[in-house]
Amino acid sequence: MSFLEIKALTKRFNDVTAVDDFSLTVERGEFVSLLGPSGCGKTTTLQMIAGFERPSSGSIILNGRNLSDVPARKRGLGIVFQTYALFPHMTVEQNVAFGLEMRGISDTDRRAKVASALDLVQLSHLAKRFPKAMSGGQRQRVALARALVIEPELLLLDEPLSNLDAKLREEMQLELRRIQQEAGVTTVLVTHDQSEAMALSDRIAVMQHGQLMQVGTPFDTYEKPRSSFISTFLGKTNCLKARLLSSNEQGSVLDVNGVQIKGPSVKFMPGQVEVSLRPERIDIVDAPDSDLPAKVLERIFLGDQWLFRLETTLGDLLVVRRNRGRREAEPGETIHLSWTPEHFQILPVNREDSA
């Protein structure tokens, strides 16, 4: 039995189904992210796990215990909200100690546990400081310490990094992963940020319209998306409409905008499909080795890489090229592209995605 088992979880608000037949298992010590756009049901799912929302149907079983009739305050979960919800009139150590006081922990044990939690998040030197005198990243770590000090079976994180600036957010991703691994606590994160989910998670659960669309490691979910929605939501991609002409063990042949190209072997029947090709999988090459000429429409410098938007007979393509400290093609110039057929992801047509 998995440590956390969510079975056929459904939540309806009158005529609106926010979460639809959602099932997921999480192993002890694992870090799993619920990833999806706004309104996909990920926060509602987290609130049902926490006990803030009652499921319309389905069950949540934590370490063999059915939480269906257990109120939120008795579930013993650690929760970090988007706003951190710190008490402004309390010092750092008082904020962290609050949950222990509510549980009647003795003063001696409470001081030891608070000191250990602050050491874990590297804030022991700020124990007497008030939240208003701290940075966003420091306040976030206080909220983490407060959630972890009660030694929860499960840690729930609701967009905890969304209020931080980009640079601090990247730094805190590393810090959050370190803290989670050192604490060894099973963690479920809600986020709409695909880079955050990939950086932090052992596995990602992608949601759309209240449903679970795909679960897998960050690498597998990125490299082997099951739909055009997942391929476009999880990173940049070129998604092209195509017709699968044939496929066998040696590979497939596709028609993309009247151009025949080779792809990997698939088990689909010939007909309409969608093709996903990641920008970093396309090479800019010398003309003799080219599969496709392209005209540069836009060029954007991103520091460590260049992003190109190109006009080709297949359609407009995005191409990412590592910054090698040398001149790159400018808008208006013609370049030549090449790729490996195995880098194409051939996906079934999803009417809802393309609507």
C-alpha positions, 0 to 999 in steps of 0.5 A: 500500500502506498503512503498516500492513496487518493482514489476517485476523488471528485468535487462538485460545486453545484453544476461545476465539477472542479475535480473529476475522478482524480486518483493518485498514489504517493510513496513515503518521502516522495515529492509530487507536484500537482501542475496545471493552469489556473482553474484546473482543480489542483488547489481544490485537490490540495484543500480536500487532502488538507480537510478544508474542502469535503469531497463529493465522492472518493477517498483519501487514505494516509498511511492506512488511515482514511481521512474522509471524516477526520477534521483538518485540525486533527489530520496532523498535516503541515501546510504552507500557504501562498501568503505564508500566513505568519503572525506579524506580532510574533517573533520567528521562534514564536511563530514556529512554536505556535503549533506545538503550543496548540498541541500542549508540548512542554516548554523544554521539548518545544524549545528543542523542536523549534531550535531544530526546525530553525536550524533546518531552514538556516534561520537560527540567527533570526529567531528573535526577529519579527516577520516584517523585518525579513525578506520574502525568502526568509518569511517563506522559510519561517513558514516551512519551519512552522509546518515541519516543527510538528513533524507532519506525516505529509507536507502540503505546499500551495504555490509557496514561491509565487510571491518571490521575484525570479532570482529569489524564486530559483534560489528558494527552489534549491533551498526547498528541495534541500529542506524536504530531503533533509526532513524526509517528509512526504510532500505534495506541491501545487504550482502552475510553474512548469520549471518549478515542478520540474526542479523540485519533484520526484514526479509530476501530476499534470491536471487539466479541467479537473482531471489527471492527464499524466503522471511521471518523472519530470524527464519522462513527462517532458520527453514523452507527453501524452497530449499536445496540451502536456507538450505545450504546457510543460516547456516550449514546443513546436506543435504542428498538425500533420497526417500520419501516412505510414508507420512500421518498425523502422519509423514513420512517414508524416505529411506536415503542410504538404512536406513529407518528413520522417518520424519515430515508429508509432502504433497509431493508424494512419490519419490526422495527428499532432507532432511536437518538436522541442526547440532545443532538439532542432539544430542549425546546420550547414546547407548540405546537411539540411533537412529544411531551410528557414528564414529568421523572423525574430531573434531574442537574446536570453543570456545563456541562449538565443531564441529564434522564431523561424519561417519554414515550409512546415510552419513557424518554428521556435529554435533554441541555440546555446550562446557560444559567444559568436555571431548568430543569424539576424532577422531576414537571413536564411539558415538551415535546420536539421533534427533526428526523427526520434525527437518528434513526438507523434500525438493523437489529435485532442479535439478539446486542446485544438478547439 
